[in-house]
């Protein structure tokens, strides 16, 4: 198995609310909307999609009753501290919970962390330490 993710599916409790958060709040473009699931235009990365939480849990053969930190953090690397600030402000305005305000990181970078409406954790980051980083933008 290669170190590759073909797509990322997030189990959401309210499909319409989640679509509004990402499409209107963060400016993501919906590529395919199947009703039971929706996929956003990947813009060069792995496609991200939503599926009803109960249905996704059933497909995976597990319970939908998860709570607390899932052990998964989605990262988004940008080219400037200013962009970190802009994105965390957009997310907060759209209803996200800021878990860690933007600021210097212990290893020398700059970042912030927020949770979307279903509690999925996004880590925004910038670092001037490397040239071959997986920049999202």
N, C-alpha and C positions, 0 to 999 in steps of 0.2 A: 504494500500500500504506500502510495506517495504522500508526502507532506503537502497535501492540497485539500482545499474545501471547495466542493462543487457548488454548493449553495448553503445559505444559512436560513433556517426556518425558525421563526419565533412563534411560540404558542401564545396567542393573545386572548384576553377575556372578552373584549368588545372590538370587533373588526372595524366598524365605522369610526369609532373613537381613535383607534390606532392609526388608521389611514389618514385621518385629519391631522394627527400629531406629526407624522412623518411627511406627508405631502404638503399640507398648508403651513405647518409650523417650521419644518426644517427644509422644505423646498425639494423633497425627493419627487421624482417623476414615476408614476405608475406605468409599468410596462404591460402587465397582464393582470386582469382582475377576473378571477373565476368564481367570485362569490364566496366559496368556501375557503379560498386562499387568494392571495394577491402577491405579485412580485414587482419589485421596483427595478428601473433601469440600472444596471450595475456600474456603468461609467468606468469600465476597465477593471473592476474588482470582481469578487464573488457576488453573485446575485443574492439579495436579501429578500425574503418573503415572509408573509404571515400566514398562519393557519389557525383555526379555532383551537384554543388550548386543549379542550376535551378531546377533540378529534385527533390532534397531533399526538397527544399522550396515548390514545388508543392505537394509532399507527405504530408508535414506538414500543408498544407493549408495556406501558408503565402507568402509574397513577398521575392524575393532573393536580393532585393536592400538594404540590411542592410549596415550601415557604422558606423565607430567609435567603441568604446568599447561596446561589446555585454553584459557585465555583467557576463560573464563566464570566469573563469580561471581554467586551467587544472594543477593540482599539481603533482609533482614527488618528493618523499621524499627518500633521500639516506643516507648512513651511515657515510659519512665523508665530510668535507669541500672540500677536494681534488677532490672528485667525482663531486661535484657541478662545480668546475672549469673546469674539463675535459669535462663535458657534454655541458656547455655553449660554450666552445671553439669548440667542434664538431658541434654544431648547427650554430654558427657564420660562420664557414668554409663552411658549407653546404648552406649558404645564408640567415640564420635567421637574424632578427634585434634584437640586444640586447637592451632591454628596460630599464633594471636595471642591471648594472654590478655586478659581484659576490662580496659579502662583508657581513659584520655583519648586522643583522636585528635588528630592534628596540626592539623586545621581547627577544633577546639573541641568536637567531639562526644565521645561515649563509645561504645565498641564492643568487639567480639571477633570472632574468625574461627575456624571449625572446619571440618574435612573429615569428611564422612560415611564410611560403610564402603567406598564405592566411590571415594572421593577427591573427590567433588563439594564445592566450597567454598561455605560459607554465611558471609555477613558480617552480623553483628547490629549494629544501630546505634541510637543515640538522639542527638537534637540539639534544643536549645531555641532554635535560630536561626530557625526558620520555623513558620508556622501551617498551611501547606497540604501537609504531607509525606504520602507514601503509607504511612500507618501500617497495619501488619498487625494490630496489636492495641493 
